[in-house]
C-alpha cells in the first residue's frame, strides 16, 4: 500500500489553500489559476508552471514561511488512524511531494504512525505526475510495482501511480470522481477504503470497483 499524504491521510486542503492564495497575492497572480496547479505536486514544480519568471527555490522559502504560520492546521483525515494502525508495518509506505520534516511534525501532532518506507519530493529527480516516487517506494518495500496499490486524491498522483504500473484507488476527498480519470477504483472515505483492504488487515478479498465514477 502506497499512500499519498495531503488530502489522503492529512486534511490539509484548507491550510494549503490559504498558503497558496497568500503567495499568489504576493506575486500578483490569479489565485484560482495557481490553486489548480498545486494538487499532488512539489511547490517548486507549481512555481515553474505558474510563474516561470520566478526562482522556484527562492519561492519555496517564501511558501515555507507561509506554511509555518499555519501551525497545527493539518489534522488527520477521518479514519486515518484506525486504517494505518490496522495495516501490517511491512506492507505500506507514504509517497508525497511534500518534505520530510513538515510531514514528520504533522504525523506526530496527528497521532499517525510513520512507516519504515517514506518517499518525499526531495528524494526523486522527477516528482508526480512522473512515476519515479512510486517506483522508488515499491523498490524500497521489495515489492513489484504491479503488486502495489496506490491511494491518491489528485490527478497528478493518479497519473504517477498508473505510470509506475500500480493499481490506483482514488479517494474523493479533494476532487469529484469525474475529475480523477484513470483510477482503478473510487472510494469516498478512508473507512470505505479500509473495508476494501481487508487482505492487509482482517482478511477477505479486495473488490475492484469497475463501475463508472459518479460526480
C-alpha positions in Angstrom: 0.0 0.0 0.0 1.5 3.3 -1.1 -0.3 6.3 0.4 -0.2 9.9 -0.7 -0.3 12.2 2.3 -2.1 15.5 1.7 -5.8 15.0 1.1 -5.5 11.3 1.9 -4.0 10.9 5.4 -3.9 14.6 6.4 -6.7 17.1 6.0 -4.5 19.8 4.6 -6.7 21.4 1.8 -7.8 24.4 3.8 -4.3 25.3 5.1 -2.8 24.8 1.6 -5.4 27.0 0.0 -4.6 29.8 2.4 -0.9 29.4 1.8 -1.2 29.4 -2.0 -3.7 32.2 -2.0 -1.4 34.4 0.1 1.6 33.6 -2.1 -0.4 34.3 -5.3 -1.5 37.6 -3.9 2.1 38.5 -3.0 3.2 37.8 -6.6 0.2 39.4 -8.3 -1.0 36.1 -9.7 -4.6 34.8 -10.3 -5.4 32.7 -7.2 -7.6 30.1 -8.9 -5.1 29.5 -11.7 -2.4 28.9 -9.2 -4.5 26.7 -7.0 -5.4 24.3 -9.8 -1.7 23.6 -10.4 -0.9 22.7 -6.8 -2.5 19.3 -6.1 -0.1 16.4 -5.7 2.9 18.4 -6.9 6.1 19.8 -5.4 5.8 23.5 -4.8 8.8 24.2 -7.0 7.1 22.5 -9.9 3.9 24.6 -9.4 6.0 27.8 -9.3 7.8 26.8 -12.6 4.4 26.4 -14.3 2.5 29.4 -13.0 5.4 31.9 -12.7 8.3 30.9 -14.9 10.0 34.3 -14.3 10.5 33.5 -10.6 13.2 31.4 -8.9 11.5 28.2 -7.7 14.0 27.6 -4.9 13.5 31.2 -3.6 9.8 30.9 -3.8 9.8 27.6 -1.9 11.4 29.5 1.0 8.6 32.1 0.8 6.0 29.3 0.8 7.7 27.6 3.7 7.4 30.8 5.7 3.7 31.0 5.0 3.3 27.3 5.9 4.9 27.8 9.3 2.2 30.3 10.1 -0.4 27.5 9.8 1.0 25.7 12.9 -1.3 22.8 13.8 -3.8 23.2 10.9 -3.1 19.8 9.5 -5.4 17.3 11.3 -5.7 13.6 10.3 -8.3 12.7 7.8 -11.3 10.9 9.4 -10.5 7.2 9.6 -6.7 7.6 9.0 -5.6 6.4 12.5 -7.6 3.1 12.6 -6.7 2.4 8.9 -2.9 2.8 9.4 -2.9 1.0 12.7 -4.7 -1.9 11.2 -2.1 -2.4 8.4 0.9 -4.6 8.9 4.0 -2.4 9.1 5.8 -4.1 6.3 3.0 -3.6 3.7 2.7 0.2 3.5 4.6 3.3 2.7 3.9 7.1 2.2 4.7 8.7 -1.1 4.4 12.5 -1.1 5.5 15.6 -3.0 6.0 17.2 0.4 9.1 17.4 2.5 10.3 15.1 5.3 10.4 17.4 8.3 7.0 19.0 7.9 5.4 15.6 7.3 7.1 14.1 10.4 5.9 17.0 12.6 2.3 16.8 11.3 2.1 13.0 11.7 3.3 13.3 15.3 0.7 16.0 16.1 -2.0 14.0 14.3 -1.1 10.8 16.2 -0.4 8.9 13.0 2.2 6.2 12.7 5.1 6.6 10.2 6.0 3.6 8.1 9.6 2.5 7.6 9.4 3.4 3.9 8.9 7.0 3.2 9.4 8.8 -0.1 9.4 12.6 -0.3 9.6 15.2 -3.1 13.3 15.7 -2.5 14.1 12.0 -2.9 13.4 11.9 -6.6 14.5 13.9 -9.6 11.1 13.9 -11.2 8.1 14.2 -8.9 4.5 13.4 -9.6 3.0 13.0 -12.2 6.2 11.1 -13.1 6.3 7.6 -11.8 9.7 7.8 -10.0 8.4 8.3 -6.5 6.0 5.3 -6.6 8.6 3.1 -8.3 11.1 4.1 -5.6 8.7 3.2 -2.8 8.0 -0.2 -4.4 11.7 -0.9 -4.7 12.2 0.0 -1.0 9.4 -2.3 0.0 10.9 -5.0 -2.2 7.6 -5.5 -3.9 7.0 -5.3 -7.7 5.1 -2.1 -8.6 2.3 -4.1 -10.3 1.6 -5.7 -6.9 1.2 -2.3 -5.2 -2.0 -0.3 -4.6 -1.6 3.5 -4.6 -4.1 5.6 -2.7 -4.4 9.1 -4.2 -6.7 12.1 -4.3 -5.2 14.2 -7.1 -4.9 13.8 -10.9 -1.0 14.1 -10.8 -0.8 11.4 -8.2 -3.1 9.1 -10.1 -1.1 9.6 -13.3 2.1 8.8 -11.3 0.7 5.6 -9.8 -0.6 4.4 -13.2 2.7 5.2 -14.9 4.5 3.2 -12.3 2.4 0.2 -13.1 0.4 0.2 -9.8 -3.3 -0.3 -9.1 -4.7 3.1 -8.1 -7.6 3.8 -5.7 -8.9 7.4 -5.8 -10.3 8.9 -2.6 -12.8 11.6 -3.5 -11.7 13.9 -0.6 -10.5 16.9 -2.7 -11.9 16.1 -6.2 -15.0 14.6 -7.6 -14.6 11.2 -9.1 -15.2 12.6 -12.5 -12.2 14.9 -12.0 -10.0 11.8 -11.3 -9.9 9.8 -14.5 -7.7 6.7 -14.8 -8.1 5.3 -11.3 -9.0 1.6 -11.0 -11.4 2.2 -8.1 -13.0 5.0 -6.2 -13.9 5.4 -2.5 -15.5 8.3 -0.7 -13.7 7.8 2.6 -10.9 6.0 4.4 -13.5 3.9 6.2 -14.7 2.6 2.9 -11.1 2.1 1.8 -10.3 0.0 4.9 -13.2 -2.3 4.0 -11.6 -2.8 0.6 -8.2 -3.5 2.1 -9.2 -6.4 4.2 -6.5 -8.8 2.9 -3.9 -6.5 4.5 -5.9 -6.1 7.7 -8.5 -8.6 8.8 -8.7 -10.9 5.8 -11.1 -11.1 2.8 -10.9 -10.2 -0.8 -10.1 -6.8 -2.3 -13.0 -5.9 -4.6 -12.2 -3.8 -7.5 -14.8 -1.2 -8.5 -15.3 -1.3 -12.2 -18.4 0.9 -12.2 -18.4 4.3 -13.9 -17.4 7.0 -11.4 -20.1 9.3 -10.3 -19.8 13.1 -9.7 
